[in-house]
Amino acid sequence: MLPKSINVKGVKYRITENLKDNDHLIGQCDRSKKTIRLNPSETKDQKFKIMVLAHELCHAYMHEYNLDKVIEPNLDEQICLMVEDIVKDLMPIIIENRKSLS
């Protein structure tokens, strides 16, 4: 279950699963509206949903740190894809150690 919102450097970003199929996106971070939207038909698998959320959160953090103003859009996207891979690689470790992490 995803949280309804998350705090990114003191700024509340709402998280919803209301991105429509016709948007042709899996996830979207709207920096001006402070929302992260996921496409529910594309993110049915919980692990994949967490990876998409991490990717979109990366965009939110880049914005709140003002990095999106100094980094080329292609590099911004590559960094967020890297974060997605990091989360994917960490997920088995987190799942295996979830009791000791709580």
Backbone as CSV, one residue per row, in Angstrom:
resi,resn,N_x,N_y,N_z,CA_x,CA_y,CA_z,C_x,C_y,C_z
1,MET,0.843,-1.184,0.000,0.000,0.000,0.000,0.886,1.245,0.000
2,LEU,0.610,2.149,-0.910,1.388,3.378,-1.008,0.867,4.427,-0.031
3,PRO,1.764,5.283,0.452,1.286,6.393,1.283,0.508,7.383,0.429
4,LYS,-0.349,8.169,1.058,-1.134,9.187,0.345,-0.270,10.399,-0.002
5,SER,0.809,10.580,0.769,1.715,11.695,0.505,3.093,11.352,1.068
6,ILE,4.070,12.151,0.646,5.433,11.980,1.131,6.071,13.355,1.228
7,ASN,6.920,13.522,2.216,7.589,14.790,2.452,8.925,14.794,1.713
8,VAL,9.089,15.722,0.798,10.318,15.847,0.011,10.958,17.194,0.364
9,LYS,11.987,17.139,1.194,12.668,18.370,1.639,11.699,19.394,2.219
10,GLY,10.753,18.917,3.020,9.801,19.813,3.659,8.592,20.166,2.817
11,VAL,8.500,19.631,1.615,7.380,19.907,0.707,6.553,18.629,0.565
12,LYS,5.252,18.744,0.804,4.357,17.593,0.720,3.965,17.321,-0.728
13,TYR,4.276,16.115,-1.194,3.858,15.657,-2.519,2.753,14.621,-2.322
14,ARG,1.606,14.854,-2.940,0.508,13.885,-2.901,0.805,12.746,-3.870
15,ILE,0.459,11.536,-3.483,0.663,10.350,-4.317,-0.709,9.766,-4.640
16,THR,-0.982,9.614,-5.922,-2.255,9.034,-6.347,-2.001,8.002,-7.439
17,GLU,-2.992,7.165,-7.633,-2.943,6.187,-8.718,-4.080,6.492,-9.695
18,ASN,-4.055,7.691,-10.228,-5.135,8.103,-11.132,-4.635,8.548,-12.496
19,LEU,-3.463,8.104,-12.868,-2.939,8.424,-14.193,-3.653,7.527,-15.197
20,LYS,-4.255,8.123,-16.193,-5.066,7.378,-17.169,-4.194,6.695,-18.217
21,ASP,-4.697,5.586,-18.750,-3.988,4.841,-19.790,-3.662,5.702,-21.002
22,ASN,-4.562,6.609,-21.347,-4.345,7.404,-22.553,-3.228,8.438,-22.378
23,ASP,-2.719,8.595,-21.169,-1.579,9.486,-20.957,-0.279,8.846,-21.445
24,HIS,-0.296,7.535,-21.700,0.857,6.785,-22.198,2.054,6.890,-21.260
25,LEU,1.772,7.015,-19.973,2.833,7.098,-18.977,2.605,6.048,-17.903
26,ILE,3.684,5.626,-17.280,3.592,4.716,-16.147,3.505,5.528,-14.859
27,GLY,4.237,6.632,-14.828,4.217,7.516,-13.680,4.521,8.934,-14.121
28,GLN,4.161,9.892,-13.263,4.399,11.293,-13.597,4.568,12.090,-12.309
29,CYS,5.589,12.934,-12.280,5.787,13.868,-11.185,5.466,15.260,-11.703
30,ASP,4.449,15.874,-11.130,4.094,17.246,-11.494,4.695,18.151,-10.425
31,ARG,5.793,18.785,-10.777,6.538,19.589,-9.808,5.769,20.828,-9.381
32,SER,4.973,21.400,-10.266,4.228,22.615,-9.914,3.041,22.298,-8.999
33,LYS,2.382,21.164,-9.246,1.228,20.773,-8.425,1.634,19.941,-7.210
34,LYS,2.911,19.557,-7.154,3.432,18.736,-6.049,2.658,17.422,-5.935
35,THR,2.529,16.753,-7.088,1.847,15.458,-7.104,2.697,14.428,-7.835
36,ILE,2.540,13.200,-7.410,3.108,12.046,-8.104,1.926,11.149,-8.426
37,ARG,1.773,10.870,-9.712,0.655,10.048,-10.156,1.191,8.788,-10.816
38,LEU,0.583,7.665,-10.480,0.947,6.387,-11.076,-0.224,5.866,-11.889
39,ASN,0.093,5.139,-12.947,-0.928,4.526,-13.785,-1.270,3.164,-13.179
40,PRO,-2.467,2.997,-12.598,-2.795,1.746,-11.912,-2.799,0.521,-12.817
41,SER,-3.106,0.690,-14.092,-3.120,-0.475,-14.982,-1.700,-0.909,-15.350
42,GLU,-0.742,-0.020,-15.195,0.652,-0.348,-15.510,1.453,-0.755,-14.272
43,THR,0.921,-0.503,-13.088,1.684,-0.737,-11.856,0.943,-1.692,-10.920
44,LYS,0.432,-2.781,-11.461,-0.278,-3.760,-10.631,0.681,-4.561,-9.759
45,ASP,1.876,-4.826,-10.272,2.882,-5.542,-9.496,3.463,-4.598,-8.438
46,GLN,3.398,-4.993,-7.167,3.801,-4.121,-6.066,5.271,-3.707,-6.155
47,LYS,6.150,-4.620,-6.513,7.574,-4.277,-6.621,7.804,-3.257,-7.742
48,PHE,7.140,-3.468,-8.862,7.268,-2.526,-9.972,6.709,-1.163,-9.577
49,LYS,5.598,-1.160,-8.846,4.987,0.090,-8.397,5.964,0.878,-7.519
50,ILE,6.671,0.195,-6.648,7.655,0.854,-5.776,8.800,1.416,-6.606
51,MET,9.235,0.701,-7.624,10.297,1.203,-8.502,9.843,2.464,-9.243
52,VAL,8.608,2.458,-9.731,8.075,3.631,-10.432,7.960,4.805,-9.461
53,LEU,7.495,4.537,-8.251,7.400,5.593,-7.248,8.789,6.168,-6.949
54,ALA,9.801,5.315,-6.817,11.168,5.787,-6.565,11.642,6.681,-7.713
55,HIS,11.341,6.284,-8.927,11.728,7.065,-10.110,11.085,8.460,-10.054
56,GLU,9.791,8.505,-9.774,9.087,9.789,-9.733,9.521,10.622,-8.532
57,LEU,9.807,9.969,-7.419,10.338,10.693,-6.254,11.686,11.316,-6.567
58,CYS,12.472,10.641,-7.360,13.760,11.186,-7.777,13.548,12.517,-8.494
59,HIS,12.548,12.572,-9.382,12.250,13.836,-10.072,11.844,14.916,-9.062
60,ALA,11.052,14.538,-8.066,10.630,15.499,-7.045,11.839,16.018,-6.262
61,TYR,12.727,15.112,-5.857,13.926,15.531,-5.122,14.831,16.411,-5.980
62,MET,14.981,16.056,-7.250,15.803,16.877,-8.145,15.240,18.300,-8.196
63,HIS,13.914,18.413,-8.233,13.282,19.731,-8.288,13.483,20.489,-6.975
64,GLU,13.229,19.827,-5.860,13.316,20.509,-4.567,14.758,20.895,-4.206
65,TYR,15.723,20.199,-4.778,17.131,20.575,-4.608,17.596,21.543,-5.706
66,ASN,16.660,21.945,-6.575,16.944,22.853,-7.692,17.935,22.273,-8.698
67,LEU,18.101,20.988,-8.693,19.018,20.359,-9.647,18.436,20.310,-11.048
68,ASP,17.099,20.311,-11.149,16.476,20.276,-12.476,16.734,21.562,-13.261
69,LYS,17.213,22.598,-12.580,17.525,23.854,-13.261,18.949,23.874,-13.812
70,VAL,19.794,22.967,-13.327,21.199,22.970,-13.749,21.616,21.695,-14.477
71,ILE,20.724,20.718,-14.519,21.025,19.441,-15.165,20.165,19.316,-16.425
72,GLU,20.781,18.853,-17.484,20.045,18.625,-18.734,18.917,17.609,-18.495
73,PRO,17.767,17.774,-19.154,16.651,16.842,-18.970,17.023,15.372,-19.206
74,ASN,17.863,15.102,-20.194,18.262,13.706,-20.438,19.057,13.141,-19.276
75,LEU,19.915,13.959,-18.667,20.693,13.510,-17.519,19.781,13.316,-16.318
76,ASP,18.824,14.215,-16.138,17.831,14.095,-15.068,17.133,12.745,-15.166
77,GLU,16.697,12.383,-16.360,16.002,11.109,-16.569,16.932,9.924,-16.313
78,GLN,18.181,10.010,-16.752,19.146,8.926,-16.522,19.405,8.724,-15.035
79,ILE,19.488,9.810,-14.285,19.694,9.708,-12.838,18.500,9.013,-12.191
80,CYS,17.293,9.367,-12.604,16.098,8.741,-12.033,15.978,7.276,-12.429
81,LEU,16.439,6.918,-13.615,16.483,5.497,-13.999,17.494,4.746,-13.144
82,MET,18.600,5.394,-12.799,19.595,4.781,-11.928,18.996,4.537,-10.535
83,VAL,18.270,5.518,-10.019,17.618,5.366,-8.711,16.646,4.188,-8.748
84,GLU,15.915,4.069,-9.831,14.990,2.944,-10.016,15.739,1.611,-9.914
85,ASP,16.894,1.523,-10.559,17.706,0.301,-10.496,18.241,0.043,-9.088
86,ILE,18.630,1.111,-8.390,19.123,0.955,-7.013,18.017,0.365,-6.136
87,VAL,16.803,0.900,-6.258,15.680,0.392,-5.473,15.411,-1.070,-5.823
88,LYS,15.452,-1.394,-7.101,15.239,-2.779,-7.548,16.271,-3.705,-6.914
89,ASP,17.528,-3.274,-6.889,18.592,-4.101,-6.318,18.510,-4.188,-4.795
90,LEU,18.022,-3.148,-4.140,17.912,-3.139,-2.680,16.676,-3.865,-2.164
91,MET,15.656,-3.986,-2.988,14.389,-4.545,-2.545,14.520,-5.919,-1.884
92,PRO,15.255,-6.869,-2.462,15.382,-8.167,-1.790,16.048,-8.049,-0.415
93,ILE,16.999,-7.156,-0.279,17.684,-6.964,1.003,16.716,-6.370,2.022
94,ILE,15.928,-5.401,1.603,14.955,-4.770,2.506,13.896,-5.777,2.927
95,ILE,13.392,-6.557,1.979,12.367,-7.562,2.289,12.926,-8.588,3.268
96,GLU,14.137,-9.045,3.032,14.742,-10.056,3.907,14.992,-9.517,5.311
97,ASN,15.250,-8.220,5.424,15.586,-7.630,6.716,14.500,-6.722,7.269
98,ARG,13.283,-6.826,6.760,12.232,-5.871,7.148,11.927,-5.882,8.644
99,LYS,12.005,-7.036,9.300,11.724,-7.070,10.735,12.771,-6.292,11.527
100,SER,14.025,-6.442,11.161,15.080,-5.727,11.885,15.136,-4.257,11.528
101,LEU,14.553,-3.869,10.385,14.545,-2.466,9.972,13.398,-1.680,10.604
102,SER,12.397,-2.372,11.128,11.237,-1.643,11.693,11.409,-1.336,13.160
